[in-house]
Amino acid sequence: MTNSISLQVNGETQNCLSQTPLPLLLQQLGFNPRLVAVEYNGEILHRQFWEQTQVKSGDRLEVVTIVGGG
């Protein structure tokens, strides 16, 4: 029996282990957690809540990379 779940990240289905903390998921997907903003199930998730947020099956995340420029 597996404890793998499916969720949507930027419109694409991704799989991970249940109860994966958000920062770990971001790293597994190749994002630098220090350089992204996350919308979690339709709401911007403030960075102070990332560590305690464990993704669940069916969650929807939009991850936006912060880009500097001028």
MDAnalysis code that builds the backbone (N, CA, C; Angstrom):
import MDAnalysis as mda
import numpy as np

u = mda.Universe.empty(210, n_residues=70, atom_resindex=np.repeat(np.arange(70), 3), trajectory=True)
u.add_TopologyAttr("name", ["N", "CA", "C"] * 70)
u.add_TopologyAttr("resid", np.arange(1, 71))
u.add_TopologyAttr("resname", ["MET", "THR", "ASN", "SER", "ILE", "SER", "LEU", "GLN", "VAL", "ASN", "GLY", "GLU", "THR", "GLN", "ASN", "CYS", "LEU", "SER", "GLN", "THR", "PRO", "LEU", "PRO", "LEU", "LEU", "LEU", "GLN", "GLN", "LEU", "GLY", "PHE", "ASN", "PRO", "ARG", "LEU", "VAL", "ALA", "VAL", "GLU", "TYR", "ASN", "GLY", "GLU", "ILE", "LEU", "HIS", "ARG", "GLN", "PHE", "TRP", "GLU", "GLN", "THR", "GLN", "VAL", "LYS", "SER", "GLY", "ASP", "ARG", "LEU", "GLU", "VAL", "VAL", "THR", "ILE", "VAL", "GLY", "GLY", "GLY"])
u.atoms.positions = np.array([
    [0.850, -1.187, 0.000],
    [0.000, 0.000, 0.000],
    [0.889, 1.242, 0.000],
    [0.604, 2.140, -0.915],
    [1.430, 3.338, -1.042],
    [0.729, 4.532, -0.410],
    [1.488, 5.505, 0.011],
    [0.900, 6.717, 0.560],
    [1.212, 7.893, -0.351],
    [1.152, 7.634, -1.654],
    [1.379, 8.660, -2.664],
    [0.069, 9.391, -2.944],
    [0.177, 10.691, -3.169],
    [-0.998, 11.507, -3.479],
    [-0.775, 12.256, -4.787],
    [-1.860, 12.749, -5.371],
    [-1.798, 13.570, -6.576],
    [-2.295, 14.965, -6.245],
    [-1.634, 15.959, -6.815],
    [-2.043, 17.341, -6.653],
    [-1.695, 18.098, -7.926],
    [-2.213, 19.302, -8.057],
    [-1.955, 20.128, -9.227],
    [-0.939, 21.208, -8.866],
    [0.111, 21.312, -9.677],
    [1.109, 22.368, -9.506],
    [1.242, 23.068, -10.847],
    [0.873, 24.334, -10.880],
    [0.893, 25.131, -12.112],
    [0.136, 24.423, -13.235],
    [-1.008, 23.825, -12.870],
    [-1.878, 23.197, -13.849],
    [-1.495, 21.793, -14.268],
    [-0.410, 21.258, -13.733],
    [0.030, 19.914, -14.086],
    [-0.089, 18.993, -12.877],
    [-0.492, 17.752, -13.136],
    [-0.597, 16.771, -12.063],
    [0.793, 16.336, -11.620],
    [1.012, 16.375, -10.324],
    [2.263, 15.932, -9.721],
    [1.929, 14.908, -8.639],
    [2.859, 14.030, -8.357],
    [2.686, 13.040, -7.296],
    [3.777, 13.225, -6.257],
    [3.420, 12.992, -5.011],
    [4.398, 13.039, -3.925],
    [3.864, 12.191, -2.781],
    [4.653, 12.035, -1.746],
    [4.206, 11.312, -0.566],
    [3.223, 12.173, 0.221],
    [2.230, 11.531, 0.835],
    [1.299, 12.284, 1.669],
    [2.059, 12.906, 2.829],
    [1.562, 14.002, 3.306],
    [2.131, 14.756, 4.422],
    [3.513, 15.319, 4.119],
    [3.808, 15.553, 2.827],
    [5.064, 16.208, 2.458],
    [4.955, 17.689, 2.812],
    [5.914, 18.232, 3.571],
    [5.889, 19.669, 3.861],
    [6.085, 20.473, 2.569],
    [5.423, 21.605, 2.481],
    [5.473, 22.422, 1.274],
    [6.901, 22.754, 0.828],
    [7.808, 23.202, 1.715],
    [9.154, 23.524, 1.242],
    [9.872, 22.321, 0.610],
    [9.660, 21.133, 1.147],
    [10.273, 19.934, 0.579],
    [9.692, 19.639, -0.800],
    [8.393, 19.769, -0.953],
    [7.772, 19.557, -2.263],
    [8.343, 20.529, -3.288],
    [8.469, 21.790, -2.908],
    [9.020, 22.787, -3.830],
    [10.424, 22.392, -4.274],
    [11.246, 21.943, -3.349],
    [12.604, 21.516, -3.686],
    [12.574, 20.304, -4.604],
    [11.695, 19.336, -4.316],
    [11.595, 18.135, -5.138],
    [11.185, 18.474, -6.573],
    [10.418, 19.552, -6.736],
    [9.965, 19.962, -8.065],
    [10.963, 20.894, -8.754],
    [12.076, 21.186, -8.090],
    [13.126, 21.995, -8.705],
    [13.025, 23.488, -8.472],
    [12.150, 23.901, -7.563],
    [12.022, 25.320, -7.238],
    [12.941, 25.671, -6.075],
    [13.461, 26.882, -6.079],
    [14.197, 27.396, -4.932],
    [13.167, 28.074, -4.029],
    [12.852, 27.494, -2.871],
    [11.806, 28.060, -2.017],
    [12.027, 29.524, -1.624],
    [13.260, 29.974, -1.661],
    [13.528, 31.377, -1.309],
    [13.151, 32.338, -2.420],
    [12.927, 31.812, -3.628],
    [12.683, 32.678, -4.787],
    [11.315, 32.483, -5.418],
    [10.360, 31.959, -4.650],
    [9.028, 31.751, -5.206],
    [7.954, 32.292, -4.270],
    [6.794, 32.547, -4.859],
    [5.569, 32.837, -4.113],
    [4.614, 31.697, -4.421],
    [3.776, 31.334, -3.451],
    [2.898, 30.181, -3.614],
    [1.448, 30.573, -3.360],
    [0.594, 30.219, -4.323],
    [-0.845, 30.299, -4.130],
    [-1.305, 28.878, -3.817],
    [-1.934, 28.700, -2.683],
    [-2.316, 27.372, -2.193],
    [-3.835, 27.301, -2.138],
    [-4.401, 26.482, -3.011],
    [-5.864, 26.338, -3.095],
    [-6.569, 27.685, -3.235],
    [-6.004, 28.532, -4.106],
    [-6.652, 29.795, -4.442],
    [-6.287, 30.983, -3.580],
    [-5.444, 30.799, -2.583],
    [-5.054, 31.906, -1.712],
    [-3.538, 31.972, -1.575],
    [-3.013, 33.194, -1.555],
    [-1.577, 33.359, -1.343],
    [-1.239, 32.826, 0.047],
    [-0.240, 31.952, 0.099],
    [0.172, 31.367, 1.369],
    [1.426, 32.094, 1.844],
    [1.304, 32.791, 2.961],
    [2.441, 33.525, 3.494],
    [3.536, 32.566, 3.927],
    [4.755, 32.952, 3.676],
    [5.931, 32.119, 3.926],
    [5.993, 31.594, 5.367],
    [5.500, 32.346, 6.315],
    [5.558, 31.914, 7.723],
    [4.758, 30.637, 7.975],
    [3.846, 30.273, 7.057],
    [3.027, 29.074, 7.220],
    [3.520, 27.892, 6.392],
    [4.564, 28.063, 5.606],
    [5.022, 27.002, 4.705],
    [5.441, 25.752, 5.449],
    [6.238, 25.885, 6.503],
    [6.775, 24.719, 7.209],
    [5.674, 23.846, 7.801],
    [4.592, 24.461, 8.250],
    [3.513, 23.689, 8.866],
    [2.474, 23.231, 7.857],
    [2.635, 23.585, 6.590],
    [1.686, 23.183, 5.555],
    [2.139, 21.880, 4.910],
    [1.338, 20.854, 5.087],
    [1.604, 19.560, 4.469],
    [0.585, 19.377, 3.354],
    [1.076, 19.110, 2.140],
    [0.173, 19.014, 0.998],
    [-0.706, 17.775, 1.118],
    [-1.923, 17.909, 0.560],
    [-2.905, 16.834, 0.607],
    [-3.371, 16.527, -0.810],
    [-3.905, 15.345, -0.992],
    [-4.421, 14.937, -2.284],
    [-5.477, 15.944, -2.765],
    [-5.352, 16.352, -4.016],
    [-6.309, 17.286, -4.595],
    [-5.958, 18.745, -4.415],
    [-4.906, 19.063, -3.649],
    [-4.496, 20.460, -3.485],
    [-4.133, 21.051, -4.839],
    [-4.305, 22.373, -4.949],
    [-3.923, 23.104, -6.155],
    [-2.922, 24.190, -5.772],
    [-1.743, 24.128, -6.363],
    [-0.707, 25.120, -6.097],
    [-0.343, 25.846, -7.383],
    [-0.164, 27.131, -7.264],
    [0.430, 27.933, -8.337],
    [1.729, 28.480, -7.752],
    [2.826, 28.169, -8.388],
    [4.134, 28.594, -7.910],
    [4.700, 29.588, -8.902],
    [5.010, 30.779, -8.426],
    [5.521, 31.846, -9.276],
    [6.938, 32.183, -8.850],
    [7.852, 32.138, -9.805],
    [9.234, 32.483, -9.515],
    [9.387, 33.995, -9.518],
    [10.079, 34.498, -8.511],
    [10.329, 35.924, -8.389],
    [11.539, 36.261, -9.245],
    [11.354, 37.220, -10.147],
    [12.419, 37.616, -11.059],
    [12.712, 39.094, -10.865],
    [13.985, 39.408, -10.665],
    [14.380, 40.802, -10.563],
    [14.674, 41.375, -11.941],
    [14.657, 42.642, -12.025],
    [14.963, 43.262, -13.320],
    [14.757, 44.754, -13.241],
    [14.985, 45.361, -14.359],
    [14.840, 46.806, -14.347],
    [14.490, 47.354, -15.670],
])
